[in-house]
Amino acid sequence: GPRGLQPPPTVVTHDWHHANMDQLKSSEDSRECAGRLNADSMRLVQDKDQLTYQMQKDKWLYSLLNTSMTFNVIIKTDLGEMLPSVRWKPGHHGRYI
């Protein structure tokens, strides 16, 4: 084409290529860093969820055990008051008489 329509070169092709490669490398480094940060964040969320679940489960089990022990005491107390004459007699095949 006619020479007057082409803009004059403002940078040398080699310099442009070098700058472009530097920019590409920087972008790839940023992307890898973001990927690691994302993976670490996901791991933290999963760890926190697991810890929360475990704490809730432990709290529930403690509550259940506490309730069970309380009922056990109440039942033993009530049975002791209601059935003072019940005795264990080993000679009767494990039966109460």
N, C-alpha and C positions, 0 to 999 in steps of 0.2 A: 504494500500500500504506500501511499505518499508519505514521505518522511515527516512532513509538517503536522500530521494528525497524531503521531505517537508522542506521549509525554516523555520528557527527558528522564533518564534513570536517576532516581534520588538515592538509592542504596545499591551497593554492589550485591549481586546475586548471592555470592558466598556469605556475606554478612547477614543478608536476610534469612538464608537457610539456617545459619548458625543460631540466630535469634529465635527463629521458629522452633528449632529443636530444643533450645533451652526452655521455651514456653511450654512445649509439649511435655518435657520431662517434669517441669514444675507442676503441671496439671495432673500428671500421672501420680506424682508423689502425694499431692493433695487428696486425690481420689483414694489412694491406698490408705492414707491416714484416716480419712472419713470412714472407710470400710472397717478399719480396726476399731475406731471409736464406736461405730454402730454395733459391732459384735460385742464389745465390752459392755455397752449399755444394755444390750439384750441379756447378757449373762447376769448383770447386776439386778435387772428386773426379775429374772427367773429365780435368782438366789433369794431375793427379798420375798417373792411369792412363796417359795418353799419354806423360808423361815417363818413367815406369817402363818402359813398352813400348820406347820409343826407346833408353833406356840398355841394356836387355837385348839389343836388336837390335844395337846398336853393339858391345857386349861379345862377342856371338856372332860378328859379322863380323870383329872383331879377332882372335878365337881362330881362326876359319877361315883368315884371311889368314896368321896366324903359323904355323899347322899346314902350310898350303900352301907357304909359304916354306921351312919346315924340310924338308919332303919334297922340294922342288925342289933344295935343297942336297945332300941325301942321294943323290937320283937322279943328279945331275950328277957327284958324287964317285964313286959306284959305276960309272957309265958310263965316266967318265974312266979308272978303274982297269981295267975289264973290256975296253974297246975302245980301247986306245991307238993302234991302227993305222988307225982310221976317219978318213978325211980327206974334206973337201968338195972336189969337183972340178967347177967351174962348167961345164966343157965337156960334161958328161954329162947334160944336161937335169935338173939338180937331184937326181940320184940319188947315193946313197952307194956307193962301190965299195971 
